[in-house]
Amino acid sequence: MQFDDDADLDTSEVRDVRGSRIPGGRATIGGGIAGLVALLLGLFFGVGPDELGLSSGDQARPTASSLRQVQQSCRTGRDANTRDDCRIVAVVNSVQDYWTRELQRRGTRYTGSSTVLFSGRIGTACGAASAAVGPFYCPGDRKVYLDLGFFDELREKFGAAGGPFAQAYVVAHEYGHHVQDLTGVLGRSRDGLTGENSASVRTELQADCYAGVWARHATSTPDESTGRPLVTSLTAADISDGLDAAAAVGDDRIQERFQGRVTPETWTHGSARQRQQWFQQGYRTGDMSRCDTFR
């Protein structure tokens, strides 16, 4: 995955609060078994930690030194080609450029969502959470929350190959939830049910499909600063890395790895095969209307 070296990055779409402190020091979600359970429940869940029963209500306070890391270092596509945090900025820019145009074409206004990069713990409109819950979208404030350390977890604990596009897939999936929020679909997952045919699984698979739709158009969506696509190259190997990441976080793979058996009645995200299948559906068709997982 490559970005246009000369493109200007819009860092206003990413808030960097790594190094923030939450007053009181009481961790709602910790390491060990509790943290692992939180991660398995929260991973790509698309909702905030309060809906998982994991919030404390505390709010993060950024330190002065944490506020300008991205703003100072991530200026161009060249930076995105060399730094993980800058790559996230570029992916967020590209994803939002695409959905702004696509929803406008369909007669719907796209409202931007910022990504918050954090470390340790973070306070959100959906409650406070630790990095153990993995990346998530909070409908309460319409923001995506991401600890970059998750990508190490994806490789080391979940066995994914990793790579730049695996990271892009994660971000695009969370923005798929934002599109669902804007179009009224996200609320369908709030029935509290689990299982391979639940609304929760269907919601997650649709977000995977939306990630594939963006990927199909990423190299043809013009960047505002140059008029050229911000993403200049997506190879078959990149897409393979994305599919590998999707499979690694399938419910069946996670359950087999961490509990030694597969229990479809408790699924919240879908199997490895389903997640790959729906990402491929979006990538192959490039059409969000072909992502109706609720049929």
Protein Blocks (a to p, Z undefined) as FASTA:
>chain_A
ZZdfkbccdfklpccfehiacehjiafbdghjllmmmmmmmgonlpafklnopaghiacd
ddfklmmmmmmmmmbfklmmmpfklmmmmmmmmmmmmmmmmmmmnopacddddddddehi
acdfkbpcdfknopaddfklopacddfklmmmmmmmnopgbjjklmmmmmmmmmmmmmmm
mnommmmmmnopacjkbmklmmmmmmmmmmmmmmmmmmmcccfklopafblbdcfklmmm
mmmmmmmmgfklmmmmmnopacfklgcnbpfklmmmmmmmmmmnopaklmcfkZZ
